[in-house]
Amino acid sequence: MNNVFGLDIGTRNVVGTVGYRTEDGSFIVEAQYMKQHETRSMLDGQIHDIGRVARTIMAVKKELEGQINKPLTEVCIAAAGRVLKTVTTHVEYEYAEESVVTGEDIHTLDLLGVESAQNILKDKNDTKYKFYCVGYSVVKYYLNDEVYISIEDHKAEKIGEDIIVTFLPEDVVDGLYSAVGQAGLTVANMTLEPIAAINVAIPENFRMLNIALVDVGAGTSDISITREGSIIAYGMIPYAGDELTELIVQQYLVDFKTAEAMKMASTSEEQVTYEDIMSISHTIPSEEIWELLAPAVERITGEVSQKIKELNGDKTVSACFVVGGGGKVHGFTEKLAEKLELPNERVALRGEEVLKEVTFQQENIKKDPLLVTPIGICLNYYEQKNNFIMVRFNGERLKLYDNNRLTIVDAALQAGFPNDELFPRRGVPINFTVNGSTRIARGEAGEAAIVTMNGEPANINTPLVPNSEITIEPSTAGANAVYTVGQLPEYRESTISFIINGRTVTCPKFVEVNGILESEYYEIKEGDVIETRNFYTVGQVAEFMDVTIDPDHEILVNNRVASTDTLVYENFSIDWTVLSFGVASKEENLYNATEEGTDSVPENVGDSMESAEASLSPEKSGETEQKPSKNTICVVTVNGETVELIGKESYIFVDIFDRITFDLNAGHGRAIVTMVNGMTAEFSQPLHDGDRVEVYWKEN
């Protein structure tokens, strides 16, 4: 048996229920106990004295443990609708290709709806409160833009939903959690009281009708509306049974507890006997109490009917069901019917008739409207629609929807932890262009974020544990990018050839940065415009070859007289007379083409020309060595596509994100799968040529 313990922590009473659901859908109540608060420690559904409420919960817990002869550690609770906020929104999810809709897809869609509603509320929040989501209901599903009752197992290209999401202020939720915690219990599930009540009072087959449900408690009257098969709205008014009890206190000079008993007795007895604060006993007809309460009943029902019409598009509903102890007051349903402009038979208390599927093992339990919400809280546990867990992230308390797939990264995103501080951050990149093409040099990768959960090492994909303590020390940024002209493939690989005195000489192409000739040692800056030149001047060819041209002899370019400023292009021929080859002590290498009777350059000159490719800068010629390259090329496959990693000596898994398109914010509660050669990999795992890499979101 999957037993569940539900607590209805009301303004006046705490009702505890322990039971289980059978395979045929009925609910067996093994134990139930109700206890009034000793003092007015709750007002309008909100806890004011956490310690006193905790003691009442503890008393209920101990009584139930005695009845079932086993300890209770987890509890399901519900929050009243005080300062309730609702947001209705539409969300969609589009598949890459036509796919079968799974339950996982629908959970993802729900989560998208909750996130969208949270963002809408954040933008519109004009109060000092921080709001928590405590429940949601899907109004309509869409399959390829068509309305469907259920979309699971259908094929679709796009799915969507209209969803209504409910929120309560932080202090309301935190007060409930604190009181339950002080009573030695942890929260297994939390929902909203109107959601719990409607799940019992209005079965799904009734929700095609336009029906209102009013849960009249002690401090609040919670309202929900159904139409076309869905719950379309929630609301509340801060008036309920306590308003009536206060009148009895003042009129008959009794304490609040006595007044509450008098109010309840007047609903079932012809006469009410009581003792006032002067210890004088009185007996009065119940009608006297009815007359006293009539104006307040009229005012409360007027407020309720006005709220119902407001939530229903400024019109009345087809019928109204009333649950909760406050609704049992004489004349309440009749007056509400009048305000809603409905026949009396269309406004009715819901109790025994909606609890037909509930079996009480205890004797003398009467099925009445007071039990609808407590039973609904228990049943909501099995639905698991409105469940969320609490964790502490870097010292801040968070509440997250528990879709059974939550990981540490979900807590980080909920807390607003910067996404770029989760992963190793690269230093500042350099963006520039080469021959009109955009190019980027990336900074060095930094250190990964340090993640712990409950003091133990973890990672961002570690599943969340309820009530855990999570810390993340931000990742660090690596060194900023440094990239020189000499590292450009165009510089290393692009050449231009000339025919000098009949011999082919190959030179690297010159590089201009922002229109200025730069050497291989120039460090490229953000926004630089780089062009490789497809020409030299005759003088630059001579400087590159480290030769001195005889000024007394003609220079011929393509057999025409030229000067040192003449431009020469690919395969141009140059004929000149050389005086020296750079080193003065080698004067024996001087030659004169006329005197020697040859048009060719000596062999050692050709050698010096070829080796001179390492030197582009004329002023550096004869002095510099080729700068060693740290650019290792690693070719891997990522999700079946070939990816080339360049710019570093070695590579790790996280480097692939520089070369592929992968949105790290698109998880929506899913874990990221990282594999190398079929094995699970960490972000820091080294990569090698030929590795097979897979990265994708895990679909449960």
MARZASE-82034 format. One record per residue (C-alpha): z negated, y negated, x negated; residue number from 1. Coordinates in steps of 0.2 Angstrom, whole numbers, plus 5000, padded with zeros to 4 digits. Layout:
residues N
{{Z,Y,X},NUM};
...
***
This chain:
residues 700
{{5000,5000,5000},1};
{{5005,4983,4994},2};
{{4989,4974,5000},3};
{{4990,4955,5001},4};
{{4975,4942,5003},5};
{{4979,4926,5012},6};
{{4968,4911,5014},7};
{{4971,4897,5027},8};
{{4961,4883,5020},9};
{{4959,4872,5035},10};
{{4951,4855,5038},11};
{{4937,4864,5048},12};
{{4938,4882,5044},13};
{{4943,4894,5030},14};
{{4951,4910,5037},15};
{{4954,4925,5026},16};
{{4965,4939,5030},17};
{{4968,4956,5020},18};
{{4982,4967,5025},19};
{{4999,4975,5021},20};
{{5016,4977,5029},21};
{{5023,4994,5034},22};
{{5040,5001,5031},23};
{{5045,4997,5050},24};
{{5040,4979,5047},25};
{{5023,4978,5056},26};
{{5008,4971,5048},27};
{{4991,4980,5047},28};
{{4976,4968,5046},29};
{{4962,4978,5036},30};
{{4949,4964,5036},31};
{{4948,4946,5042},32};
{{4934,4933,5041},33};
{{4932,4915,5046},34};
{{4919,4903,5040},35};
{{4917,4884,5043},36};
{{4914,4872,5029},37};
{{4896,4867,5027},38};
{{4900,4849,5027},39};
{{4916,4838,5030},40};
{{4923,4843,5013},41};
{{4941,4842,5019},42};
{{4949,4827,5028},43};
{{4967,4828,5036},44};
{{4971,4844,5027},45};
{{4966,4837,5010},46};
{{4952,4843,4999},47};
{{4939,4830,4995},48};
{{4925,4840,4989},49};
{{4932,4854,4978},50};
{{4916,4862,4974},51};
{{4910,4864,4992},52};
{{4927,4871,4997},53};
{{4926,4883,4983},54};
{{4909,4889,4989},55};
{{4916,4892,5006},56};
{{4931,4902,4999},57};
{{4919,4912,4988},58};
{{4909,4917,5004},59};
{{4925,4922,5013},60};
{{4931,4932,4998},61};
{{4914,4941,4996},62};
{{4914,4945,5014},63};
{{4931,4953,5014},64};
{{4928,4962,4998},65};
{{4913,4970,5007},66};
{{4924,4975,5021},67};
{{4938,4983,5011},68};
{{4926,4989,4997},69};
{{4937,4983,4983},70};
{{4938,4967,4973},71};
{{4950,4953,4977},72};
{{4958,4943,4962},73};
{{4974,4936,4969},74};
{{4977,4925,4985},75};
{{4991,4917,4995},76};
{{4988,4900,5001},77};
{{4997,4886,5011},78};
{{4996,4867,5010},79};
{{4995,4856,5025},80};
{{5008,4843,5028},81};
{{4999,4827,5023},82};
{{5010,4815,5015},83};
{{5024,4828,5017},84};
{{5041,4823,5010},85};
{{5057,4833,5015},86};
{{5074,4832,5007},87};
{{5090,4840,5015},88};
{{5105,4842,5003},89};
{{5121,4852,5000},90};
{{5125,4861,4984},91};
{{5139,4872,4979},92};
{{5143,4885,4965},93};
{{5161,4889,4960},94};
{{5166,4905,4952},95};
{{5178,4905,4937},96};
{{5188,4918,4948},97};
{{5185,4927,4964},98};
{{5169,4937,4963},99};
{{5157,4947,4974},100};
{{5142,4936,4979},101};
{{5126,4944,4973},102};
{{5108,4941,4977},103};
{{5106,4933,4960},104};
{{5120,4921,4964},105};
{{5111,4916,4980},106};
{{5095,4913,4970},107};
{{5104,4902,4958},108};
{{5111,4893,4973},109};
{{5094,4890,4980},110};
{{5088,4884,4963},111};
{{5102,4872,4962},112};
{{5097,4865,4979},113};
{{5079,4863,4974},114};
{{5084,4854,4958},115};
{{5096,4843,4968},116};
{{5082,4839,4981},117};
{{5070,4835,4967},118};
{{5082,4822,4959},119};
{{5085,4814,4976},120};
{{5066,4812,4979},121};
{{5063,4806,4962},122};
{{5076,4792,4965},123};
{{5069,4787,4982},124};
{{5050,4790,4978},125};
{{5042,4773,4982},126};
{{5024,4779,4981},127};
{{5012,4782,4967},128};
{{5012,4801,4970},129};
{{5020,4814,4959},130};
{{5027,4826,4971},131};
{{5028,4845,4969},132};
{{5040,4856,4979},133};
{{5030,4868,4990},134};
{{5044,4877,5000},135};
{{5062,4877,5005},136};
{{5073,4884,5019},137};
{{5091,4887,5019},138};
{{5099,4878,5034},139};
{{5117,4885,5032},140};
{{5127,4895,5020},141};
{{5145,4892,5016},142};
{{5158,4904,5009},143};
{{5174,4896,5003},144};
{{5169,4880,5014},145};
{{5167,4891,5030},146};
{{5150,4893,5038},147};
{{5142,4910,5036},148};
{{5126,4918,5042},149};
{{5125,4929,5026},150};
{{5136,4927,5011},151};
{{5129,4942,5000},152};
{{5142,4955,4996},153};
{{5156,4945,5002},154};
{{5170,4940,4990},155};
{{5171,4921,4986},156};
{{5179,4908,4975},157};
{{5165,4896,4980},158};
{{5148,4897,4989},159};
{{5137,4883,4995},160};
{{5122,4879,5006},161};
{{5113,4866,5016},162};
{{5095,4867,5011},163};
{{5079,4858,5016},164};
{{5066,4856,5003},165};
{{5048,4851,5006},166};
{{5037,4842,4994},167};
{{5018,4837,4993},168};
{{5009,4825,4982},169};
{{5001,4832,4966},170};
{{4983,4829,4971},171};
{{4985,4839,4987},172};
{{4992,4854,4977},173};
{{4980,4852,4962},174};
{{4965,4852,4974},175};
{{4970,4868,4982},176};
{{4973,4877,4965},177};
{{4956,4870,4958},178};
{{4946,4876,4973},179};
{{4954,4893,4973},180};
{{4951,4894,4954},181};
{{4933,4890,4955},182};
{{4931,4904,4968},183};
{{4937,4916,4954},184};
{{4955,4918,4962},185};
{{4972,4915,4955},186};
{{4987,4910,4966},187};
{{4999,4923,4970},188};
{{5010,4913,4982},189};
{{5010,4896,4989},190};
{{5019,4889,5004},191};
{{5018,4876,5017},192};
{{5008,4878,5033},193};
{{5022,4875,5045},194};
{{5033,4887,5036},195};
{{5020,4900,5037},196};
{{5017,4897,5055},197};
{{5035,4897,5060},198};
{{5039,4913,5052},199};
{{5027,4921,5065},200};
{{5028,4910,5080},201};
{{5047,4909,5081},202};
{{5057,4925,5076},203};
{{5074,4922,5068},204};
{{5083,4928,5084},205};
{{5075,4913,5093},206};
{{5080,4900,5080},207};
{{5097,4898,5088},208};
{{5088,4888,5101},209};
{{5082,4870,5098},210};
{{5064,4874,5097},211};
{{5049,4864,5090},212};
{{5033,4872,5083},213};
{{5017,4862,5083},214};
{{5003,4868,5072},215};
{{4988,4858,5079},216};
{{4974,4860,5066},217};
{{4958,4850,5063},218};
{{4965,4836,5052},219};
{{4984,4837,5054},220};
{{4997,4842,5067},221};
{{5011,4850,5057},222};
{{5029,4851,5065},223};
{{5044,4861,5062},224};
{{5061,4861,5071},225};
{{5074,4875,5073},226};
{{5092,4874,5078},227};
{{5107,4885,5076},228};
{{5098,4899,5068},229};
{{5089,4888,5055},230};
{{5074,4877,5052},231};
{{5081,4860,5051},232};
{{5066,4849,5049},233};
{{5048,4847,5045},234};
{{5035,4834,5048},235};
{{5017,4830,5052},236};
{{5006,4817,5060},237};
{{4988,4814,5053},238};
{{4980,4817,5070},239};
{{4973,4833,5077},240};
{{4957,4842,5083},241};
{{4945,4831,5073},242};
{{4950,4816,5082},243};
{{4943,4824,5098},244};
{{4927,4831,5090},245};
{{4923,4814,5084},246};
{{4923,4808,5102},247};
{{4911,4821,5107},248};
{{4899,4817,5092},249};
{{4898,4799,5098},250};
{{4897,4802,5116},251};
{{4883,4815,5116},252};
{{4874,4811,5100},253};
{{4876,4828,5091},254};
{{4881,4832,5074},255};
{{4899,4837,5070},256};
{{4896,4856,5070},257};
{{4888,4855,5087},258};
{{4902,4844,5093},259};
{{4915,4857,5087},260};
{{4906,4871,5096},261};
{{4906,4860,5112},262};
{{4924,4857,5111},263};
{{4929,4875,5109},264};
{{4917,4881,5123},265};
{{4925,4868,5135},266};
{{4941,4878,5134},267};
{{4934,4894,5140},268};
{{4918,4890,5149},269};
{{4914,4881,5165},270};
{{4898,4873,5158},271};
{{4893,4868,5140},272};
{{4875,4869,5134},273};
{{4870,4859,5119},274};
{{4856,4851,5109},275};
{{4857,4833,5104},276};
{{4850,4825,5088},277};
{{4834,4821,5097},278};
{{4832,4840,5100},279};
{{4834,4838,5119},280};
{{4844,4852,5127},281};
{{4858,4847,5140},282};
{{4870,4857,5151},283};
{{4886,4848,5157},284};
{{4902,4854,5166},285};
{{4917,4857,5155},286};
{{4927,4844,5165},287};
{{4916,4830,5159},288};
{{4922,4834,5141},289};
{{4940,4835,5147},290};
{{4939,4818,5155},291};
{{4931,4811,5139},292};
{{4945,4819,5128},293};
{{4960,4815,5140},294};
{{4964,4797,5132},295};
{{4964,4805,5114},296};
{{4974,4820,5120},297};
{{4987,4808,5128},298};
{{4988,4798,5112},299};
{{4990,4813,5100},300};
{{5003,4822,5111},301};
{{5012,4805,5112},302};
{{5012,4804,5093},303};
{{5018,4822,5092},304};
{{5032,4821,5104},305};
{{5038,4805,5096},306};
{{5039,4814,5079},307};
{{5047,4829,5087},308};
{{5061,4818,5094},309};
{{5063,4808,5077},310};
{{5065,4825,5068},311};
{{5077,4831,5081},312};
{{5089,4817,5080},313};
{{5080,4805,5093},314};
{{5081,4818,5107},315};
{{5069,4831,5114},316};
{{5070,4849,5111},317};
{{5073,4864,5123},318};
{{5056,4871,5121},319};
{{5040,4869,5111},320};
{{5027,4882,5105},321};
{{5010,4877,5100},322};
{{4998,4886,5088},323};
{{4982,4882,5080},324};
{{4964,4879,5087},325};
{{4967,4861,5091},326};
{{4981,4865,5104},327};
{{4969,4875,5114},328};
{{4960,4859,5121},329};
{{4962,4858,5140},330};
{{4977,4849,5145},331};
{{4985,4848,5128},332};
{{5001,4858,5132},333};
{{5003,4850,5149},334};
{{5002,4832,5142},335};
{{5014,4837,5128},336};
{{5027,4844,5140},337};
{{5026,4827,5150},338};
{{5029,4817,5134},339};
{{5043,4828,5129},340};
{{5051,4827,5147},341};
{{5050,4846,5148},342};
{{5044,4858,5162},343};
{{5026,4864,5159},344};
{{5032,4882,5156},345};
{{5043,4876,5141},346};
{{5028,4870,5131},347};
{{5016,4885,5128},348};
{{5003,4891,5116},349};
{{5009,4905,5105},350};
{{4996,4919,5101},351};
{{4995,4936,5107},352};
{{5014,4937,5112},353};
{{5019,4933,5094},354};
{{5007,4945,5086},355};
{{5013,4961,5094},356};
{{5019,4968,5077},357};
{{5001,4964,5070},358};
{{4988,4977,5071},359};
{{4969,4973,5068},360};
{{4959,4987,5062},361};
{{4943,4977,5065},362};
{{4936,4978,5083},363};
{{4934,4963,5094},364};
{{4948,4953,5086},365};
{{4957,4942,5099},366};
{{4975,4938,5096},367};
{{4975,4919,5098},368};
{{4985,4904,5091},369};
{{4971,4901,5078},370};
{{4977,4917,5069},371};
{{4996,4913,5068},372};
{{4996,4903,5052},373};
{{4984,4915,5042},374};
{{4995,4930,5047},375};
{{5010,4919,5042},376};
{{5003,4915,5025},377};
{{5001,4934,5021},378};
{{5019,4938,5028},379};
{{5026,4924,5017},380};
{{5020,4934,5002},381};
{{5033,4947,5005},382};
{{5047,4935,5007},383};
{{5044,4927,4990},384};
{{5055,4913,4995},385};
{{5042,4899,4991},386};
{{5033,4906,4976},387};
{{5030,4896,4961},388};
{{5020,4898,4945},389};
{{5009,4886,4935},390};
{{5010,4884,4916},391};
{{5004,4871,4904},392};
{{5018,4865,4893},393};
{{5013,4854,4878},394};
{{4997,4850,4887},395};
{{5005,4845,4904},396};
{{5003,4856,4919},397};
{{5019,4862,4927},398};
{{5024,4871,4943},399};
{{5040,4881,4943},400};
{{5049,4891,4956},401};
{{5046,4910,4951},402};
{{5063,4918,4953},403};
{{5058,4932,4942},404};
{{5069,4926,4928},405};
{{5060,4911,4922},406};
{{5059,4908,4903},407};
{{5051,4896,4891},408};
{{5067,4885,4891},409};
{{5065,4883,4910},410};
{{5048,4875,4907},411};
{{5055,4864,4893},412};
{{5069,4858,4905},413};
{{5056,4855,4919},414};
{{5045,4845,4908},415};
{{5059,4834,4902},416};
{{5058,4841,4884},417};
{{5074,4834,4875},418};
{{5087,4848,4875},419};
{{5093,4843,4857},420};
{{5075,4846,4851},421};
{{5076,4864,4856},422};
{{5089,4869,4844},423};
{{5091,4865,4826},424};
{{5098,4847,4825},425};
{{5112,4843,4814},426};
{{5112,4827,4804},427};
{{5124,4812,4809},428};
{{5142,4818,4809},429};
{{5157,4807,4803},430};
{{5171,4805,4814},431};
{{5188,4800,4806},432};
{{5207,4803,4808},433};
{{5219,4811,4796},434};
{{5237,4807,4798},435};
{{5233,4802,4816},436};
{{5223,4818,4820},437};
{{5205,4817,4825},438};
{{5193,4825,4813},439};
{{5174,4827,4812},440};
{{5163,4831,4797},441};
{{5146,4838,4804},442};
{{5129,4835,4797},443};
{{5118,4849,4790},444};
{{5108,4860,4802},445};
{{5090,4857,4803},446};
{{5075,4869,4806},447};
{{5073,4877,4823},448};
{{5059,4872,4835},449};
{{5043,4881,4833},450};
{{5038,4890,4850},451};
{{5022,4898,4854},452};
{{5015,4905,4871},453};
{{4996,4908,4872},454};
{{4995,4905,4853},455};
{{5008,4919,4849},456};
{{5025,4916,4841},457};
{{5039,4916,4855},458};
{{5056,4909,4857},459};
{{5065,4899,4871},460};
{{5071,4915,4879},461};
{{5053,4923,4881},462};
{{5049,4926,4899},463};
{{5036,4914,4906},464};
{{5018,4921,4910},465};
{{5009,4913,4924},466};
{{4995,4901,4918},467};
{{5001,4902,4900},468};
{{4999,4889,4887},469};
{{5016,4884,4879},470};
{{5019,4873,4864},471};
{{5035,4868,4857},472};
{{5036,4858,4840},473};
{{5053,4849,4841},474};
{{5067,4856,4829},475};
{{5071,4845,4814},476};
{{5087,4836,4810},477};
{{5097,4841,4795},478};
{{5105,4830,4782},479};
{{5118,4818,4788},480};
{{5136,4823,4784},481};
{{5144,4819,4767},482};
{{5162,4821,4765},483};
{{5174,4816,4752},484};
{{5193,4813,4751},485};
{{5193,4828,4738},486};
{{5186,4840,4751},487};
{{5201,4836,4763},488};
{{5213,4851,4765},489};
{{5227,4838,4765},490};
{{5221,4832,4748},491};
{{5219,4850,4740},492};
{{5234,4857,4748},493};
{{5247,4843,4751},494};
{{5258,4840,4736},495};
{{5274,4830,4731},496};
{{5286,4835,4718},497};
{{5297,4825,4706},498};
{{5311,4829,4694},499};
{{5306,4821,4678},500};
{{5318,4821,4663},501};
{{5325,4837,4671},502};
{{5308,4846,4673},503};
{{5299,4848,4690},504};
{{5282,4840,4691},505};
{{5271,4843,4706},506};
{{5258,4830,4710},507};
{{5244,4829,4724},508};
{{5248,4817,4738},509};
{{5239,4800,4736},510};
{{5227,4796,4750},511};
{{5225,4779,4758},512};
{{5209,4775,4768},513};
{{5211,4760,4780},514};
{{5226,4755,4770},515};
{{5218,4756,4753},516};
{{5222,4769,4740},517};
{{5206,4779,4736},518};
{{5201,4793,4724},519};
{{5195,4810,4728},520};
{{5177,4804,4725},521};
{{5178,4792,4740},522};
{{5165,4796,4753},523};
{{5172,4795,4770},524};
{{5164,4784,4783},525};
{{5163,4784,4802},526};
{{5179,4778,4809},527};
{{5189,4779,4793},528};
{{5208,4780,4796},529};
{{5215,4791,4782},530};
{{5234,4794,4778},531};
{{5242,4805,4765},532};
{{5256,4795,4756},533};
{{5273,4804,4754},534};
{{5278,4793,4739},535};
{{5272,4787,4722},536};
{{5277,4772,4712},537};
{{5285,4776,4695},538};
{{5270,4768,4687},539};
{{5258,4779,4697},540};
{{5268,4795,4691},541};
{{5266,4789,4673},542};
{{5247,4786,4676},543};
{{5245,4803,4684},544};
{{5254,4812,4669},545};
{{5244,4801,4657},546};
{{5259,4795,4648},547};
{{5265,4778,4641},548};
{{5283,4773,4645},549};
{{5293,4765,4632},550};
{{5297,4747,4640},551};
{{5312,4745,4628},552};
{{5321,4759,4637},553};
{{5328,4759,4655},554};
{{5319,4769,4668},555};
{{5332,4778,4680},556};
{{5327,4784,4697},557};
{{5341,4795,4705},558};
{{5352,4788,4691},559};
{{5349,4770,4695},560};
{{5340,4757,4685},561};
{{5322,4755,4691},562};
{{5305,4748,4687},563};
{{5287,4755,4687},564};
{{5285,4748,4704},565};
{{5300,4757,4711},566};
{{5295,4770,4725},567};
{{5299,4788,4722},568};
{{5299,4802,4736},569};
{{5300,4821,4737},570};
{{5312,4828,4724},571};
{{5317,4811,4717},572};
{{5323,4811,4699},573};
{{5315,4800,4686},574};
{{5322,4798,4668},575};
{{5312,4788,4656},576};
{{5307,4787,4637},577};
{{5289,4791,4633},578};
{{5280,4783,4619},579};
{{5263,4793,4620},580};
{{5254,4807,4629},581};
{{5237,4799,4632},582};
{{5228,4804,4616},583};
{{5233,4792,4601},584};
{{5229,4805,4588},585};
{{5244,4815,4594},586};
{{5257,4803,4588},587};
{{5267,4817,4582},588};
{{5271,4821,4600},589};
{{5281,4805,4602},590};
{{5299,4808,4605},591};
{{5314,4798,4609},592};
{{5327,4806,4620},593};
{{5341,4798,4611},594};
{{5335,4802,4594},595};
{{5330,4820,4599},596};
{{5346,4823,4609},597};
{{5337,4831,4624},598};
{{5332,4826,4642},599};
{{5318,4838,4644},600};
{{5299,4835,4641},601};
{{5291,4846,4628},602};
{{5281,4861,4634},603};
{{5264,4854,4631},604};
{{5268,4839,4641},605};
{{5272,4850,4656},606};
{{5256,4859,4654},607};
{{5246,4842,4654},608};
{{5256,4837,4669},609};
{{5251,4852,4679},610};
{{5232,4852,4674},611};
{{5232,4833,4678},612};
{{5232,4838,4697},613};
{{5213,4837,4696},614};
{{5213,4818,4693},615};
{{5220,4806,4706},616};
{{5211,4790,4700},617};
{{5221,4782,4685},618};
{{5205,4775,4678},619};
{{5197,4792,4678},620};
{{5212,4801,4670},621};
{{5208,4811,4655},622};
{{5189,4811,4658},623};
{{5185,4820,4674},624};
{{5184,4839,4679},625};
{{5189,4846,4696},626};
{{5174,4845,4708},627};
{{5169,4862,4714},628};
{{5172,4866,4732},629};
{{5157,4871,4743},630};
{{5169,4875,4758},631};
{{5168,4893,4762},632};
{{5179,4899,4777},633};
{{5172,4912,4788},634};
{{5183,4919,4803},635};
{{5173,4928,4817},636};
{{5177,4932,4835},637};
{{5167,4924,4849},638};
{{5168,4932,4866},639};
{{5185,4939,4860},640};
{{5192,4923,4854},641};
{{5195,4920,4835},642};
{{5185,4906,4828},643};
{{5186,4898,4811},644};
{{5170,4891,4803},645};
{{5173,4879,4789},646};
{{5163,4866,4779},647};
{{5148,4875,4773},648};
{{5144,4888,4759},649};
{{5137,4900,4772},650};
{{5135,4901,4791},651};
{{5122,4906,4804},652};
{{5123,4911,4823},653};
{{5120,4893,4829},654};
{{5135,4886,4819},655};
{{5147,4894,4832},656};
{{5141,4880,4845},657};
{{5150,4868,4834},658};
{{5167,4877,4837},659};
{{5165,4883,4855},660};
{{5162,4875,4872},661};
{{5146,4882,4879},662};
{{5134,4871,4890},663};
{{5117,4875,4885},664};
{{5110,4866,4901},665};
{{5119,4878,4913},666};
{{5106,4892,4913},667};
{{5098,4888,4930},668};
{{5084,4900,4926},669};
{{5094,4913,4917},670};
{{5092,4919,4899},671};
{{5105,4917,4886},672};
{{5111,4933,4878},673};
{{5116,4932,4859},674};
{{5124,4947,4850},675};
{{5132,4950,4834},676};
{{5142,4967,4832},677};
{{5134,4974,4847},678};
{{5116,4970,4842},679};
{{5104,4957,4849},680};
{{5104,4942,4837},681};
{{5093,4927,4833},682};
{{5100,4909,4832},683};
{{5096,4910,4813},684};
{{5105,4926,4810},685};
{{5118,4925,4796},686};
{{5137,4927,4800},687};
{{5150,4935,4789},688};
{{5169,4937,4790},689};
{{5175,4948,4804},690};
{{5159,4948,4814},691};
{{5160,4950,4833},692};
{{5149,4937,4842},693};
{{5145,4937,4860},694};
{{5135,4923,4869},695};
{{5133,4922,4888},696};
{{5121,4919,4902},697};
{{5112,4935,4908},698};
{{5115,4940,4926},699};
{{5101,4950,4933},700};
***
